[in-house]
Amino acid sequence: MEGGQSSGKRASAEEVKSEPEEGEVLMMMQDGGEGGGASVAAESMAPAQIDVRMDLTLLHCQGCLLPLKPPVFKCEAAGHVVCYHCRAVHSTICSRASTHCGELDAVVGAAKVPCAYRAFGCERHVVYHEAADHQRACHCAPCSCPDPACGFAGNRAALLDHFAAVHRRPAATVRYGRARDLGLSVSRRWHALVGEEDGSAFLVSLGPLGAATAVSLVCVRPDGEAAPQFWCKLSVERLGGDNRDRLVLMASAVSSSALSTGAPAPGQGMFLAVPQELLSGDTLTLTVRIDMIRPAAGAAAAPKSTTPQPRTARRMQ
C-alpha cells in the first residue's frame, strides 16, 4: 500500500463514519505490508489494519452466490471466481475452474465485518464468510419485550434490566439443578427468571385455559430453532380440604423464543395445566427446577471434518 500511514488513517476515519450503501460492505483487513516504522512496532506487535469499502459481490461465489471461503478457484476462460463446491460444475457455464487462487484465499480468509448486532452491544469483527454463523449464536442478538404495548428490543441482559426498570418485574434468580418456589401473580401474565450460573433469561407465562391456568416456560434467546439447552420441571402442590396433597407436575425440554410475537399463548407448546383450586386467590405458588442439558460425552471430542460440506445456493439481498 502506498500513500503513507497518516493518509491511511484519514481514509479509515472517513470510511468508518459512513454506513455502507446497498450492495457494499465495510471490511476490516489486516495489512501485511511494511510501513509505520519502529514507532508503530513499539506500540503494538499486531499487524496494522485498515477499513475498506468493497462491492459485496466480490466476496461471493459467482456460481452459488454464497460468501466465498478458502479454497477459492477461478476459470481461465472468463475469470469467474467460484468456491470449492462450484468448481467442478463450472464447466457447464464456460470452462472448468481449475486454477486455485491462493491470493484470494488470503483476502476472503482475512476480510472481517462488524457484527450485525453491534447496536445491541456486540463489539466483535468476524470473518465475512463466518458472519452468518456468528449472528445465529451471538449473545447480543436482540429479543423483544413480551408486553404487546411495549416495543423494546435488546440483548438478554438489557431485556432483564428493562423488565425491572420499566415493568417493575425484577427477574427471580434460579440455580440449575435446584428447585425454587415462586409466588407468581396470575393477572400479571408473565414473569422473568435468570440463571445464576450463566445469566440465561427465562420467561414464565401464565394464562387462562378453560377452567385452568396454563403455565409454560421458555428460554429467551434469538435462536428459536436451535436444540434445547435446558430441561425444566414445573409443579404446583397444595393441601386439599380433605388433608390430602394435590399435585400437578410437568417435565419437559425448554424451548427457545426471541419473544418477537410476545409471550407464548396459553396452551402453546408444552405447558402445565393448573386447576383453579390449586391457586390462592391471584397467586400461584410454582416450584421450578431448571437443569442444563449436557452434550453427550463423545460429542465434544468428535473431530471436525476437513472436507468442505455441500452448501445450498441462495440469492444475495
C-alpha positions in Angstrom: 0.0 0.0 0.0 1.4 3.5 -0.9 0.4 6.9 0.3 1.9 6.9 3.9 0.5 6.0 7.2 -1.1 9.3 8.0 -3.2 9.4 4.8 -4.3 5.8 5.5 -5.6 6.9 8.9 -7.6 9.7 7.4 -9.2 7.4 4.8 -10.0 4.9 7.5 -11.8 7.6 9.7 -13.8 8.8 6.7 -15.0 5.3 5.8 -16.0 4.4 9.4 -18.2 7.5 9.7 -20.4 6.5 6.7 -22.6 3.5 6.5 -22.2 1.0 3.6 -24.6 1.5 0.7 -26.7 -1.3 -0.6 -24.5 -3.9 -2.2 -21.4 -2.8 -0.3 -19.7 -4.0 2.8 -17.3 -2.2 5.1 -14.4 -4.7 5.8 -11.5 -4.7 8.2 -8.5 -6.3 6.7 -5.0 -6.9 8.0 -2.3 -5.0 6.2 0.7 -7.3 5.9 2.9 -4.6 4.3 5.7 -2.7 5.9 5.3 0.9 7.0 4.8 2.9 10.1 8.4 2.4 11.2 9.8 1.3 14.6 7.4 3.6 16.5 4.4 1.7 15.3 6.1 -1.6 16.1 6.8 -0.4 19.6 3.2 0.5 20.2 1.8 -2.9 19.1 3.1 -6.2 17.8 -0.2 -6.9 16.0 -0.4 -6.3 12.2 -1.7 -3.0 11.0 -5.3 -2.9 9.9 -7.4 -0.8 7.6 -11.1 -0.4 6.9 -12.0 -1.0 3.3 -15.3 -0.4 1.4 -15.8 -3.1 -1.2 -18.6 -4.3 -3.5 -20.3 -7.2 -1.8 -20.4 -9.3 -5.0 -16.6 -9.5 -5.0 -16.8 -11.6 -1.8 -19.4 -14.0 -3.2 -19.1 -17.1 -5.4 -20.3 -16.5 -8.9 -21.8 -19.9 -9.0 -23.9 -20.4 -5.8 -23.8 -16.7 -4.8 -22.8 -17.6 -1.2 -19.9 -16.0 0.6 -16.5 -17.2 -0.6 -14.3 -19.2 1.8 -11.0 -20.8 1.1 -10.1 -22.6 -1.1 -11.1 -20.2 -4.0 -10.9 -21.1 -7.7 -11.3 -19.3 -11.0 -11.9 -20.4 -14.6 -9.3 -19.3 -17.1 -11.9 -18.6 -19.9 -13.8 -15.8 -18.2 -12.1 -15.3 -14.9 -15.1 -16.3 -12.9 -14.3 -16.8 -9.2 -16.1 -19.8 -7.6 -16.0 -21.7 -4.4 -14.7 -25.3 -3.8 -18.2 -26.8 -4.4 -18.9 -25.0 -7.7 -15.5 -25.5 -9.4 -16.4 -29.0 -10.7 -19.7 -28.0 -12.2 -18.4 -24.7 -13.7 -17.7 -26.4 -17.0 -21.4 -26.1 -17.8 -21.0 -22.3 -17.9 -17.8 -21.7 -19.8 -14.8 -23.8 -18.6 -13.7 -25.8 -15.6 -12.5 -23.7 -12.7 -9.2 -25.5 -12.0 -7.0 -22.6 -11.0 -6.5 -22.2 -7.3 -6.3 -18.6 -6.2 -4.1 -18.5 -3.1 -4.1 -14.7 -3.1 -7.9 -14.7 -2.9 -7.8 -17.3 -0.1 -5.9 -14.8 2.0 -8.3 -12.0 1.2 -11.6 -13.9 2.0 -9.9 -15.5 5.0 -8.9 -12.2 6.5 -11.8 -9.8 5.4 -13.8 -9.0 8.5 -17.1 -7.2 9.1 -18.7 -5.8 12.3 -21.3 -8.0 13.9 -24.8 -7.2 12.7 -25.8 -6.7 16.3 -23.2 -4.0 17.2 -26.1 -1.6 18.0 -27.1 -4.1 20.7 -23.6 -4.4 22.3 -21.5 -6.8 20.2 -18.1 -5.3 19.5 -16.7 -8.2 17.6 -15.5 -8.2 14.0 -15.9 -11.5 12.3 -14.6 -13.1 9.1 -17.2 -12.3 6.4 -18.0 -15.9 5.4 -18.4 -16.7 9.1 -20.7 -13.8 9.8 -24.0 -15.7 9.4 -22.8 -18.4 11.9 -21.7 -15.8 14.4 -25.0 -13.9 14.0 -27.0 -17.1 14.9 -25.0 -17.6 18.1 -24.3 -14.0 19.1 -25.2 -13.3 22.7 -26.1 -9.7 21.8 -28.8 -10.7 19.3 -32.0 -8.8 20.3 -35.0 -10.2 21.9 -38.4 -8.4 22.4 -40.3 -7.4 25.4 -43.4 -9.7 25.7 -45.7 -6.8 26.6 -47.7 -6.2 23.4 -47.9 -2.5 24.2 -44.1 -2.2 24.5 -41.7 -2.0 21.5 -38.5 -2.5 23.4 -35.9 -4.9 21.9 -32.4 -5.6 23.2 -29.9 -8.2 24.2 -30.9 -10.5 27.0 -29.1 -8.6 29.7 -30.7 -5.3 28.6 -34.0 -7.0 28.4 -33.8 -8.2 32.1 -32.9 -4.6 33.1 -35.9 -3.4 31.1 -38.2 -5.8 32.9 -37.1 -4.5 36.3 -36.9 -0.7 35.4 -40.0 -0.3 33.2 -42.3 -3.1 34.1 -41.2 -3.5 37.7 -40.7 -7.2 37.3 -37.2 -8.0 38.5 -36.1 -11.4 37.5 -36.0 -14.1 40.1 -32.7 -16.0 40.3 -32.6 -19.7 39.9 -29.8 -22.2 40.4 -29.6 -25.0 37.9 -30.4 -28.4 39.3 -32.2 -27.0 42.4 -35.9 -26.4 42.9 -37.2 -23.0 43.8 -40.7 -22.0 45.0 -42.1 -18.8 43.4 -45.2 -16.9 44.3 -46.5 -15.6 40.9 -49.4 -13.2 40.2 -51.7 -14.9 37.6 -53.1 -11.5 36.5 -49.6 -10.2 35.5 -49.4 -13.0 32.9 -45.6 -13.2 32.6 -42.6 -13.3 35.0 -38.8 -13.4 34.4 -36.2 -15.7 35.7 -32.4 -15.6 35.3 -29.9 -18.4 35.6 -27.4 -17.7 38.4 -24.6 -19.6 36.7 -24.7 -18.1 33.2 -27.2 -15.2 33.1 -29.6 -17.0 30.8 -33.1 -15.4 30.7 -36.3 -17.3 31.0 -40.0 -16.3 30.8 -42.8 -17.9 32.8 -46.1 -17.4 31.1 -49.5 -17.7 32.8 -52.8 -17.6 31.0 -56.4 -18.9 31.2 -57.1 -22.3 29.6 -60.7 -23.2 30.1 -61.2 -23.6 33.9 -57.4 -24.0 34.5 -54.3 -21.8 34.2 -51.7 -22.8 31.7 -48.1 -22.3 32.8 -45.2 -22.5 30.4 -41.5 -21.7 30.5 -39.3 -20.6 27.6 -35.6 -19.7 27.3 -35.3 -16.1 26.0 -32.8 -16.3 23.2 -32.8 -15.5 19.5 -32.0 -18.9 18.0 -35.5 -20.2 18.5 -35.0 -23.2 16.2 -31.8 -24.4 18.0 -31.7 -27.5 20.0 -32.9 -27.2 23.6 -30.2 -26.3 26.1 -32.3 -26.8 29.3 -34.7 -29.2 30.9 -37.4 -28.0 33.3 -39.8 -29.4 35.9 -42.8 -27.4 36.9 -45.1 -28.4 39.7 -47.9 -27.0 41.9 -48.8 -28.6 45.2 -51.4 -27.7 47.7 -53.0 -29.3 50.7 -56.6 -30.1 49.9 -59.7 -29.8 52.1 -59.6 -33.5 52.8 -56.0 -33.0 54.2 -54.5 -34.7 51.2 -51.9 -33.2 49.0 -53.0 -32.3 45.5 -50.2 -32.1 42.9 -49.9 -31.3 39.2 -46.4 -31.7 37.5 -44.8 -31.4 34.1 -41.3 -32.2 33.0 -40.1 -31.1 29.5 -37.2 -29.7 27.4 -37.3 -25.9 27.4 -38.0 -24.3 24.0 -36.4 -21.1 22.9 -38.1 -17.8 21.8 -37.0 -14.3 20.9 -40.5 -13.2 22.0 -41.0 -11.4 18.7 -44.7 -12.3 18.8 -45.0 -11.7 22.6 -45.2 -14.3 25.4 -46.3 -17.8 24.4 -50.1 -18.1 24.1 -51.8 -20.3 26.8 -51.7 -23.9 25.8 -49.0 -23.4 23.2 -46.2 -26.0 23.2 -45.5 -27.8 26.4 -47.4 -26.4 29.4 -48.7 -27.3 32.9 -52.5 -27.0 33.4 -53.2 -25.9 37.0 -56.8 -26.3 38.3 -58.3 -23.3 39.9 -58.5 -25.0 43.3 -54.7 -25.0 43.5 -54.5 -21.3 43.3 -54.6 -19.0 46.3 -56.6 -16.1 45.0 -54.4 -14.4 42.4 -51.3 -16.2 43.5 -49.9 -19.4 42.1 -47.1 -21.0 44.1 -45.0 -22.6 41.4 -42.0 -24.9 42.1 -39.4 -24.5 39.3 -36.4 -26.7 38.6 -34.2 -26.0 35.6 -31.4 -28.3 34.5 -28.8 -27.7 31.8 -28.7 -30.3 29.1 -25.1 -31.6 28.9 -23.8 -32.8 25.5 -23.0 -36.4 25.1 -19.6 -37.4 26.4 -18.2 -38.1 22.9 -19.9 -35.2 21.2 -17.4 -32.5 22.3 -14.4 -34.7 21.4 -15.6 -35.6 17.9 -13.1 -34.1 15.3 -14.3 -31.7 12.7 -14.2 -32.8 9.1 -11.7 -31.1 7.0 -13.7 -31.8 3.8 -15.8 -28.8 2.7 -19.5 -29.7 3.1 -22.1 -29.0 0.3 -23.9 -25.6 0.5 -27.3 -24.5 -0.6 -27.3 -21.7 -3.1 -29.2 -18.5 -2.4 -29.7 -15.1 -3.9 -27.9 -12.1 -2.5 -30.2 -9.5 -0.9 
